[in-house]
Amino acid sequence: MAIGEKYAPLGNWLKEHGGDSVKLTFDELNQIIPIPNHAYKNRPSWANLSNPASFCSSWISAGYVVDSISLEEQWVVFRKGEVQGHTHHSKPPYRVVDQKKLAEAIQAGYECYDSMKDDPHHRYLSWEYCHEAFRLNRRPQIDATIDYLCLHLAWYLASWGMLRNSFLMQKDYKIHADVVRLIYQPEWDDLWDISPEKLSQEYYADRIMKLSESITEAYVASGAGIPTETLLTKILLGTVGCVPAYDRYFKKALADTCAASQVFSAKSIRTLGNLYLDHEDEFEKLRKHCGSRIEYPAAKILDMCFFEYGFQRDASSQEDSD
């Protein structure tokens, strides 16, 4: 099934039965398309956006907007109308994902997490320790806490090979101090452990890119160097938890599954957010499976699935060539 295809029947139904406006209960709407879990609780899930997530596209692409909605009484009114700035496409504006390979990637996520069960000191656990330290020490007020968080970040990055061929190899752990202070600024509060709904929205994807640019500027200003795309996203994943790490295995998986662009960009982030929402049941089942120690954000679930899939594929191709 192509990304967003499961929501397409609503557009067809509205064109045939919608008229100028139509009121549907959630139960009635569920007979046409599956309402994603997030839409039962969050009004922004029903927003009329110029660059909508695939759920919203089901009515916007048909020439309708949400006129009114009640989450308490569970009904929605669609009416004919255009969203300013929205452009209709002759073909759906979403990627055709290889569903078999995507299923394999999600299974790889289970294997990645379960690999830590037999080793209490597995390097994969360094993400948990780092992210939890940052999550529990919001608004650090004293230098000792900043120092503590710098140590966590430095060790997490080292365990993931981020010192190799990097300016970090020539610096001590305190080089991260300005970046730690930066990401704790209130300006970025809405990006912490960001939901897949927000990942799919242009506003938040652009803000993630803005934060990554600010991190780059902070390292340059401290005399360190320019972080690579991989290093930037490893930092964002280990601290704020707002984006997967775009390393070579993750990118290999994106290319192999056709899930999203391999380039770290707002467009790629939004595509991954939509991917999560379109396969929410599968990803959320995995996220619950991973909740025995700490809560995994959506970005880490995506990272784990595609990293492990890419790693396994790379190992398999090397065995075939031997």
N, C-alpha and C positions, 0 to 999 in steps of 0.2 A: 504494500500500500504506500503510495507516495505521501510525503509529508503534507499534512493538512487535508488529505483526501477524505478522512473519516468525517470531517465537518462540512464537506461540499454539499451533501444532501439538503442542508438547510437553505442554501442559496437557491437550489432548484425548487424547493417547496415554496419559498417566499415568492418567487417569480410566478408560480402557478396559482397560489392561493392567498398571497399576502394582501393584495389590493393596495389601498392607500395606507392602511395601518392594520395591525392585527395584534391581539393580546393572546399570549400563550402562558399557561402555567408551566412550571418546570417539569412536571410530569408529562405534559403534552410535548414539550420541547425534547424531552428525553426519548420520546418515541421516534423522533426524526434524527437526532444526533445525540451522542453521549455528552452530557454536560461535564466538563472537567471538574475535578474536586475543588480546585481553587475558586471556581466561579460561584460556588454556593456561599462563600464567605467574604469575597473581596469584590467590592463595586468596581475597582479599576479593571477587573477582568472583562467588564462589559463596556469599556471605554470606546468611544468612536475616534480612533486614532488615524492620522494620515498614513502612518506606516504600521498597520495593525499586525498583531500576532495572528496565527492561523485560525484560532477560534473566532476572533472578531472578524476576520476576513470572510467568514461564512455568510454574514449578512451584508457587510460593507461592499463586497464585490458584486452582490446582487442588487445594489442600489438602495439599500436600507440602512437606517441608523437605529440605535436604541433610543427610544423617546422617553421611556420611564421604566423603572424597575423596582421591585420590592424583594429584598433578600429574606425579610421576615415572613412575608406571605407567599413568597416563591412564585412570582409571575414577572413577565417582561412584555413590554409593548414595543414592537418594531413599526417604524413608519418609513415611507419612501423619502429618501433624502440623500444628499451627497456630503461626504466629509471633505472639508476644505483641504486642498493639497493632495487628496487621494487620486491616484491614477489607476484606471482599470487596465488590466492586462489581458491580452488574447489568450495567454497561457498562465496557469497559476504561478505566482512569484515565489515558489518554493522549490527546493531541490528534490530530486528523485533519489531517495536513499536506498541502498541495497539492504532490504529488510532482513535477509538471511545473515548477512555480515553484521548488521546492527544487533541482532539477537545474540550472535557470537560475542560481540563486544560487551553486551550486558552480562553474559555468562562469565566473561573474563573478569568483570568487576567483582563478582562473587569469589572467583578464584584468587584475585588479588587480595581481597580482605581476609579470606580464610587462610591465606598463606602465613598470616601473622599468629595464628593460633598455636602453632608448635614452637614458636621462637619468641619468648618474652622480650627479646632485645632486637627484634627485626628492625631494619633501617626504615621500613615503611611507617613504623610507629613515630618516627621523628616529626612527621607532619602533625600527628595528634598532639604531641607534647607542645610543639611550637604554637599551633593554633589555639589550643586551650589556654596556654599562658597569656597570649594576647587577648583572648576573649575575657578572661577573668580579671585582667588588670587594666581595664579601660580607664582612661583619664589618669595616667601615671603622673604623680605630683612630685616625686623625688627622684634624684639622679640614680639612686640605688635600684629603683624599679626599672628605669630606662636601661641601666647596665644589665640587669637580669634579662630583660627582653632582647637586648642585643645578643647576649650569649645564646639564647634559645634560637634566634633567627640565624646566627652564624653556624651553629651546629646542624640545624635543619638543612641549610644550604649545602654545607659540607657533605652531609650524608647522601645528598642527591647529586653529588659531583659538580656543584656549581663553582668550586674554586679553580678547577682545571681551566687553563687558558683564559683566566679572568683576572681583572685588576684586584679582585678580592684576595688572590694568592699573596699579594705583596702588602696587604693591610691587616691590622688587628681587628678584633670583633667590634671595637668602638666606632668603626667607620659607618656603622648602621644607625648611630644615634640620631642624626638629623632626620633620617627616613622614618624611624620609629615615632619621633615627635610629629612628623608630618601626617602620618596615617591616622594618628589619634586626634587630629583637629576635628571639631564638630562638623565641619563642612562635609566630611566623608561618612558621617554616621549612617546614612541611608544605604551604604554599600556593604555594610558588614553582614556576612552570611546571606547574601542577597537571594531572593526567591527566583525561581525560574520565570515567573510572570514578569518580574522586573528585568531579568536578563534579556527577555524578548523585546523589550521596549527601547526605542531609539534614545530617549532621554537618559536612561541609566547606562546603556552601552556607551554613549558618548562620555558620560561622567567617569566610567571606568578608564577609558582612554585618557581622559584629562588627568586622572590620578596617576596613571602610569607615566605620563609626561612630567608631572610634578616630582615623582620619585627620581626620574632621570636627572632632572635639574638639580635635585638635592645632592645626588652623588657627584655630579660635575662640580657643583659649588664647593663641596668638601674636599676637592682635589683628588677624588678617587678615579673616576673614569666613566665611560658611557656603558650602562648595562645592556646586555643583549636582550632580545625578545624573550628568550628562554628564562634568563635570570629575572627579568621584570615580572613575568607571570608566575614564576616560582615564589617570588616574594609576596605577590598579591594573594596567591592561594594559601600560603602558610600563615599569613597575618590576617587580612581582611576576609579571606574566603569568598572572593567575589568573582573569580574567573579560573578556569582550568589552566594548567601550565602548558604552554605551547612548546614542548620539547620535541625532539626528533621522532620519538615513538608515538606521541600524541598526534603529531602532524601526519605521520605515516598512516595512522588509523583513520584520520579524517579523509585522507585521499582515497584509501582503499574502500571505505564505506560510502563515500560521497556525502558525508554528513554535513560538512561545512567547509568554508575556505580554510586553507592551512595558514594563512596570514593572520596574525593577531590584529584584529580590527573590530570596529563597532559592528560591522556587518556580520562578521563571523560569530561574534558574541551573541547577537540577536538570533542568528540561525540556530545556534546551540540551545538558546532558551526555548525557541519554538520546538526544537527536536524533543526536549525534555517534556514539554507540555503535551505534545502529540503522542508521547509514549509514557505519560505520567504514571499509569498503573505499574508498568514494569520498573521504571526508575524509582518510584516511591517504595515498591516492595524491596528493592535492593537497599534503599536508604534505611528502611526499618531494620533490615538484616544487619546493617553496619552500626546500629545504635547501642551496642552493649557497653561501650566505654564512654564515648562522647557523641554528640549529635553531628552528623556529617551534613554540610550544606550541599545544595544542588551542584555547585561548581566542583566540589570534590568528588561527587558521584560521577559526573561526566569525565573528570580527569582520570579517575581510577579505571573506568571502563575502557576508555580509548588508549590510555597509556599501556595498560596490560595487554590489550588486543594488539597494539603495535609492537610491543616487546615480544609477544609470542610469535607474531608473524615474522619478525626480523630473525628470531632464533631459528624458526622453521626453515626460512630461506637459506640461512647459513648452513644448516645441516644438509639441505638438498644439494648445496654447491660443493660440499666436502667429498 
